[in-house]
C-alpha cells in the first residue's frame, strides 16, 4: 500500500495517526545550540498532547541529531516516554545511518524499544549539497543499500521534500535560462532570509543532472497521462514498501492528486 503524508502550507502534518515531531535543535551551528536534556522532549510532548486533546502519540519524531549527545541518552529518554504511555513508537529525522545503527544496537541489547522511523530528504532530484544545515539525504542512488537496510530492520523511511521544493512538481519552475548566476557564485545571503532559502534550494536542486531527471520524468508523465509530481513521488515509493513520502499542498485538489497515486506504480 502506498503511504503518503501531506503537509499544508503552514507545515502541519496530517496522517492516519497522531504524529508529533519535536524540534530539539534549531538551524544553527552545533556550538550554539541549546543542549537537549531528559526533560526537553517530555515537556514538549506533554504540551503538544494537551493542545491536541489526546493522551498519547503513536509516533514521536526527534528532529535533527546533535552528535554532542550520546545516542544512548536519546534511546533512554524515548523509552521512558514510552513506558509512561506518552508515546507508542519513536523515530528520528535527519540522522545518519551510523547513529541510527548505534541507537538500534543499544536498544536491542538492553531490551528496549528501538526507533521505527527515520525521515531523511528523499526525492527524484538529488541534492548536490545539504539543502538545510544539519540535514541528511537518501536521494543519491548510492544510498540504495542504506534504504534497504532500513527495510530489513523494520524502520519506516519518511522522505521529506519529496517534490524538491516544487522542482519536481512544476515543469517550468527555475528553468535553466531563468536562473540568476549570482545564486551559485555570489556571496551567501543572510541566514534565515528568503534569499538565503532560495540560494540553498537552487544550489541543491538546480543541477544539470536534476534537469535531465526532470526531463525524463516529464516524458514519462506525458506518455502515461500522469503529472510530473506523481511520477516523482512514484519514483521514491518504488524504493520499498517501507518508504513513504511527505508532500506539501495548499489546495485540496493537490491533495487529491497526490492521494490518487495509490492506484499507480512505476514498472
C-alpha positions in Angstrom: 0.0 0.0 0.0 1.4 3.4 -0.9 2.0 5.8 2.0 1.5 9.5 1.6 1.9 12.1 4.2 0.6 15.6 3.4 1.7 18.9 4.8 -0.1 22.1 4.2 1.5 25.5 3.6 1.8 26.0 7.3 3.8 22.8 7.6 1.3 20.9 9.7 1.5 17.2 9.2 -1.7 15.1 8.5 -1.7 11.4 8.8 -3.6 8.3 9.9 -2.5 8.7 13.5 -1.2 11.5 15.8 2.4 12.0 14.8 4.5 14.6 16.7 7.9 15.9 15.9 10.0 17.6 18.5 12.5 20.2 17.4 15.4 19.6 19.7 17.7 21.8 17.7 17.4 24.9 15.5 19.2 25.6 12.2 22.3 26.9 13.9 25.9 25.7 14.3 26.3 22.8 16.8 28.3 25.0 19.1 25.5 27.5 19.9 22.6 25.1 20.1 20.8 24.6 23.4 21.6 21.1 24.7 18.7 18.7 24.8 18.1 17.2 28.2 15.9 14.4 29.6 13.2 17.0 30.3 13.2 18.6 26.9 11.2 16.1 24.9 9.0 15.3 27.9 7.9 18.9 28.4 7.4 19.4 24.6 5.3 16.3 24.1 3.2 17.0 27.2 2.4 20.5 25.9 1.6 19.0 22.4 -0.7 16.3 23.8 -2.6 18.8 25.8 -3.0 21.1 22.8 -4.2 18.1 20.7 -6.5 16.9 23.4 -5.1 13.4 23.4 -3.2 11.3 25.9 -0.5 9.8 23.6 1.2 9.9 20.2 1.5 6.8 18.1 4.8 8.0 16.6 7.1 10.7 18.1 10.0 12.0 16.0 13.2 13.7 17.1 14.1 16.4 14.6 17.8 16.7 13.7 20.6 15.0 15.5 23.0 16.5 18.0 26.3 14.5 18.0 27.4 16.1 21.2 24.8 13.9 23.0 25.4 10.2 23.5 22.9 8.3 21.4 22.2 6.1 24.4 20.7 9.1 26.1 18.1 9.6 23.3 17.2 5.9 23.4 16.8 6.0 27.2 14.6 9.2 27.1 12.3 7.9 24.3 11.8 4.6 26.2 11.0 6.5 29.4 8.2 8.3 27.4 7.0 5.0 26.0 7.0 3.3 29.4 4.9 6.3 30.8 2.4 5.8 28.0 3.0 9.1 26.3 4.2 7.6 23.0 3.8 4.2 21.3 6.8 4.4 18.9 9.6 6.8 18.2 11.8 7.8 15.3 14.3 10.4 14.1 14.7 12.9 11.4 18.0 13.7 9.5 20.1 11.2 11.4 23.0 9.4 9.8 22.9 5.6 9.4 25.8 5.3 11.8 23.9 7.0 14.6 20.7 5.1 13.8 22.6 1.8 13.9 24.2 2.7 17.2 20.7 3.6 18.6 19.2 0.3 17.4 22.1 -1.8 18.7 21.9 -0.2 22.1 18.2 -0.5 22.4 18.0 -4.2 21.3 20.9 -5.2 23.5 19.2 -3.6 26.6 15.7 -4.9 25.9 14.4 -1.5 24.9 12.2 -0.3 22.0 14.4 0.7 19.0 13.4 3.5 16.7 10.9 2.5 14.0 11.0 5.5 11.6 13.5 7.8 10.0 12.9 11.0 8.0 15.6 12.0 5.6 15.4 14.1 2.4 14.3 11.7 -0.4 13.3 12.7 -3.9 13.9 12.1 -7.6 16.0 15.2 -7.5 19.4 14.5 -6.0 20.7 17.5 -3.9 24.2 18.5 -4.7 24.7 19.8 -1.2 23.0 19.9 2.2 19.7 21.7 1.5 19.4 22.9 5.1 22.0 22.9 7.8 22.3 19.6 9.7 20.1 17.7 7.3 20.6 14.2 5.7 19.6 12.9 2.3 19.0 9.5 0.8 18.2 10.6 -2.7 21.5 9.6 -4.3 21.4 6.2 -5.9 24.5 5.2 -3.9 22.2 5.2 -0.8 20.1 2.3 -2.1 21.7 -0.2 0.3 21.0 2.1 3.2 17.3 2.3 2.3 17.3 -1.5 2.0 18.9 -1.8 5.5 16.1 0.2 7.0 13.5 -2.1 5.4 15.3 -5.2 6.7 15.3 -3.7 10.2 11.6 -2.6 10.3 12.3 1.1 10.0 9.9 3.3 8.0 11.6 5.8 5.7 9.6 9.0 5.5 11.1 11.2 2.8 10.7 14.9 3.2 10.9 17.4 0.3 9.7 14.6 -1.9 9.0 17.1 -4.7 12.2 19.0 -4.2 10.5 22.2 -3.1 8.5 22.2 -6.3 11.3 21.5 -8.7 9.8 18.0 -9.4 6.2 19.3 -9.4 6.2 22.4 -11.7 7.8 21.8 -15.1 8.5 25.5 -15.6 9.9 26.2 -12.1 13.5 27.5 -12.2 14.2 26.9 -15.9 17.8 26.9 -16.8 17.8 30.3 -18.6 15.9 31.9 -15.7 18.4 31.3 -13.0 20.5 34.2 -11.6 24.2 33.4 -11.9 24.8 35.1 -8.6 22.7 32.4 -6.9 25.5 29.9 -7.4 28.6 32.1 -7.4 27.7 35.2 -5.4 28.0 35.8 -1.7 25.8 33.9 0.7 22.7 35.8 1.8 22.0 36.5 5.4 20.9 33.2 7.1 17.2 32.8 7.5 16.2 35.3 4.9 14.1 34.5 1.8 17.1 35.0 -0.4 19.2 32.6 1.7 16.5 29.9 1.4 16.2 30.4 -2.4 20.0 30.2 -2.7 20.2 26.9 -0.8 17.2 25.3 -2.6 18.5 26.3 -6.1 22.1 25.4 -5.3 21.0 21.9 -4.2 18.4 21.1 -6.9 19.2 23.2 -10.0 22.0 21.0 -11.3 22.5 19.6 -14.8 21.8 16.1 -13.5 18.5 17.1 -12.0 17.3 18.9 -15.1 17.9 15.7 -17.0 15.9 13.7 -14.4 13.1 16.2 -14.7 13.1 16.0 -18.5 12.9 12.2 -18.3 10.1 12.4 -15.7 8.2 14.8 -17.9 8.4 12.4 -20.8 7.1 9.6 -18.7 4.3 11.8 -17.4 3.3 12.7 -21.0 3.3 9.0 -22.1 1.3 7.8 -19.0 -1.1 10.7 -18.7 0.2 11.5 -15.1 1.6 14.7 -13.8 5.3 15.4 -13.1 4.6 15.4 -9.4 3.0 11.9 -9.5 5.9 10.4 -11.4 8.4 11.9 -9.0 6.6 10.5 -6.0 6.1 7.1 -7.5 9.9 7.0 -8.1 10.6 7.4 -4.4 7.8 5.0 -3.4 9.2 2.3 -5.7 12.2 2.1 -3.4 10.4 -0.2 -1.0 7.2 -1.0 0.8 8.7 0.7 3.9 9.1 4.0 2.1 6.6 6.8 2.4 6.7 10.4 1.2 6.0 13.8 2.7 4.5 16.4 0.4 3.3 20.0 0.8 0.0 21.2 -0.5 -2.1 24.3 -0.1 -5.1 23.2 -2.2 -7.5 20.3 -1.8 -7.1 19.5 -5.5 -3.3 18.9 -4.9 -4.1 16.6 -2.0 -6.5 14.6 -4.2 -3.9 14.4 -7.0 -1.3 13.0 -4.6 -3.6 10.6 -2.9 -4.6 9.0 -6.2 -1.1 7.7 -6.8 -2.0 4.7 -4.8 -3.6 3.3 -8.0 -0.3 3.5 -9.9 3.2 2.1 -9.8 6.4 2.6 -11.9 7.5 -0.5 -13.9 
